[in-house]
Amino acid sequence: MAAGFRGYMLRRVVYVALTIFLILTFNYLLFRVMPGDVARIVIPRHATPQTIEQLHEYYGLDKDPITQYLTYLKQTLTGEFGKSISIASGSKVGDIILPYLTKTLFLVGAGTVISIFVGVILGRETAWRRGKLFDKVGSAFFITFYCMPTFLFALVMITLVGNISDWPIKGEWGDNYYSLDPFGKFLDRTQHVLLPIFALVIETIATFSIITRSSLIDVLTEDYMVTAVAKGIRPRNVLRKHAMPNALLPVVTVVAMNVGWVMSGSIMIEIIFGYQGLGYLTWTAVNALDYPVLQAAFMLEAVAVVIANLFADIALFKLDPRVKM
């Protein structure tokens, strides 16, 4: 068992390392073929040839592509993502990204936990009551919000909440934030983050509910489930101890896949609600043509999906005996 797990983990780690290497390579090539010259971005007009040469040397663009690539790999693997071109010219990209990344990790982390917990419970209850009113209403809810684009739901929320209440809908904190006591600051920031989290998770909840419901209905019709009921085991115990562990296997896979969607969906949420996370920074970097910042942001988002899939593989190894074969 232990040897099998070690061999499985070794294969997955090699796969992850190879995938990350390919991501880094693609990330390097992508931003080398995009239009724009660093000198023209920093100094849009009247950039002399001498100034352009100096800027190329400063950003390491005067070297041959192979040397640039090797330097890029070395810097990235040691946490050096280069220097910002326009957002904070000359500042280290890592120093710029860290505060934004922290906010997005909170938004996405809280949203993912809520989505999994609520989505699995709703999917379980609708599957257990399939064909009844609760199932019909729940299924209609799931399909509606699964098909609704995240940005559209966010805009509807802003319109409704803005018209019927004074609840804060934009930004990370209120105008009087710095004059509040610690508890007041906590409450103010909580109020500002609730709507973005709700807008982010509502579609994800629908996704987990649909997957859980479909998987659980398939499991409940298996012969061993009928046998468990015939043995006199309490229905809820059958659901909890026999059906749910098997029904959750597809959910584990969807959780890993969902990380990429949540990271990309948070861009729209952060822009709409003025929440200055990694998505907001990415949008700002696109408009400012700040390629080093974009390069680092894209890499972090891609690597997050790879790492999430690694954890999903580990969970599936523990949950599904067929993976060990």
N, C-alpha and C positions, 0 to 999 in steps of 0.2 A: 504493500500500500504506500509506504513512505517512499520506496524507490520509484514506484510508478508516478507519484506526485512530483518527485524531483526531476524525473525525465520529462514529464509534461511541462513543468515550469521552465526547464531549460529551453525546450522548443519554443515556448511562447515568448520568453525573454529575447531569444535570437530573432524571432519574427518581429517583435516590437522594435528592437534595435535597428533592424533592416528597414522597417517602415519609417522610423524617425529619420534615418539617413536619407531615404528617398524624399521625404518631406522637406528636409533641409536643402537638398539639391534642387528640387522643384522651386522652392521658395527663393533660392538664389537666382535661378534662371528667369523666373517670372519678372522680377523687378529689374533685371538687366535688359529685358526686351521692351519694357514699357517706355512710352515716350517721355521726354523731358530731360533736361540737363541740370545737374545740381547747381551750376553757376547761374543759370538763367532763372532758377527758382529763388535762390538767395538774393540775387541782384537782377531783377527782371529786365532792367534797361541799362544801357551804357556799360555793360561788363567788358572790360578790356581783355585782350588775349592774355596779358600777364595775370590779371585777376582770376580769369578762368583756370589758368594753369595752377595757380596757388590753391584755389579751392579744390581742384581735382587731386592735388597732392595731399591736402588736408583730409579729404574723405577717402583717400587711398584708391582713387580712380585712375591714377596715372600708371598703374602697374598692369601687367598682362592678365588676361582673364583667369588663368590657372592660379597665379599667385593671389589674385583677389579671392578666388574660391577657397583656397586653403586658409587664407587669413580669416575669411568669413566663418569657416567651420571651427577654427580654433577659438575665435572670439565668442561664437554662439555657445559652444560647449563649455566655455568658462564663464558664461553669464554676461559677456560683453556684447551688446546688440548694436554698437555703433553710436553715432551722435545724431541728434535731431537736426533736420535741415531748416524747417520753418516754424514749427510749433513753439519750440524753445531752442532756437538756433545755437548749436554748440554744446548743448546739454546732453548728458548720457541718456540714451533711450530707456535703459533699465530704471533710472531714477524717475523718469516721466511716467512710465507705465505702471509702476508698483502701486501708487494710490488708486488708480483707475481699476487695476486688476483686483484689488482687495474688495472694492465695492461690487464688482461684477460677481466675484466668487460668493459674496454674501447673497446677492440677488438670486443667482442661479442655484446656489446650494439650498437656500431656504425654499425656493420654488420647486426644486426637484424632490426634496423630502416631502413637502406638502402634497405634490402631485402623486407620488407613489403611494403614500399612506391613504389619501382620500380616494384616489382612482381605483386601487385594489379593493378597498372596502365596498365602493359602489358597484364595481364589476362583480364582486362576489355575491352581493345581495340581489342584484338583478338576475344573475344566473340561477341562484337558489329559488327565486320566485318567477322563473321564466313563464311567460304567457299570461301573467297576472298584471294588474294595473300598475304596480310599482315598476315592473319590468318594462312595460310599454312606455310609461312616462320617462323612466330613466334612459331607455334606448333613444327616445326622441331627443332628449337633452344631450346625450353623447354625440349623436350624429350632427346635431345643429352646431355645436361648438367645435367639433372636429373639423367641419368643413369651413368654418368661419376663419378668415385670415386674422392673425394676431393683431396686426396694425389696425384693422377695421374695428375689432372689438375694443381696442385701446381708445380709439377715437370716439366710439359710442360711449364708453365709460366717462371720458373727459366731458363730453357734451351733457350727459345726464347728471353726473355729480356736480358739475359746475353750475348747472341751472337750478338744482334743487337744494343745494347745501353750500356751506362755506368750507368744506373739506379741502385741504391743499391738494392741488393736482399737478403742480409743476415744481421742478427743482428738488434739491435734497434737504433743504431746511428753509424756515421762514425768515423774514427780514429781521426779526428781533432775536435770532438764534443766539448770538453771542452775549446777549444781555440776560439770558436765562440761567437758572441754576442747573446743576448736573442732571437732576431728574427731569427738569423741563426740556433740556436739550435732548435727552433720550426720548421723551414723549414726542417732541417735535419731529425728530428724524424718523421715528416709527410711523407717525401719521403720513409722512411724505413717501415712505417706501411701501406702504400697504397696497396702494393702487397699482404700482408697477408689478409687484409680486402677483397680485390677483390677476392682472391682465396677462401675465406670463404663464401662469399655471392653469388657467381655465381650459385651454385647448389640450394641454398635456394631461390633465385629469381625464378628459374625454378619451384620449388615446389609450391610457392605461386601463380605463374602465372597459373599453371595447375589447382590448386584447385579453384582459382577465375574464370577462364574460364569455367570450368565444372559446377560450381554452378550457374554462371550467365546465361549460356545457358539454364539450367533447369528453372530458374526463368523467363526468357524472353518468354518461351512458356506457361506460366500460363494464365488462363482466365482473371484475373484482369489486366494483362499487355496488353492483346489484347483490353480490354475495355478502358484502359487509352489512347491507341493510337486512338481508335475509337472516343473518346471524343475530339480529336483534340489537345491534349497536345503535345508540341514539343518533338520530339524523344529524344533529349539529356536530357530534363527534366525528361522524363520517366525513362531513364537510371540512372540518378543521384538521383532522389528523391524516385523512387518506386522500381527499380530493385536492385541497389547496397546495400541498407541497409539489404535486405533479403539475398543477395548473400554473404555478408561478414560473416554471422554466422558460416559457416564451417571454414573460415579463422581464426576466433578468436580461435577456438579449435586447429587448426594446429599451431598457434603461440605458444601456451603453450607447445604442444608436441615438437615443434621445438627447444625449449630451451635446452632440454636434448641432442638433436642431435648436436646442435651448440657447446655445452660445450664439448662433446666428439670429435667432428670434429676439434675443435680448438687445440686439443692435437697434431694431425698430422700436422696442419698448423704451430704451434709454433715450433715443432721439425724441420720441413723442412726449415723454414725461420729463425731459430735461435732466435725467438721472446720469450723472457723469461717471459712467463705468467704462469698461474696455470697449464696448460697442460704440459709445459716444465718442471716445477717443479715436477709434477707427474711422468713423465718419468724418471727424475733424481732420484727420490725417489725409483722407482722400481729397477733401476740398483744398487742403494746403499743399498737396503733392509732397508730403513728407514720407518718402519711401522707406527710410530706416524704421520709422515708427510702424508703418504698415507691415513691413517685413516681420518685425517682432510680434505684432499683434496676430497676424495670420499664423505664424509658427506656433504661438501659444495655444490658439484655438484648435489647430490640427492635432498637436501633441495631446491636448486634453481628451480628444476623442479616442486616440490610440490607447492612452492610459486607462480610460474608462472601459474600453473593450478588453484590456488585460484583466481588470478586476472582474468583469463579467465572465471571462473564461475560467478564472479561478473559482468563482461561485458556481458555475455550471459543473465543474469537475467535482465539487463537493456535493452538489444536489442530484446530479444525473449519473447513475452508474455506467450508462452506455458510453460516456466520455472516456472512461478509464480503459476501455477495450482497445 
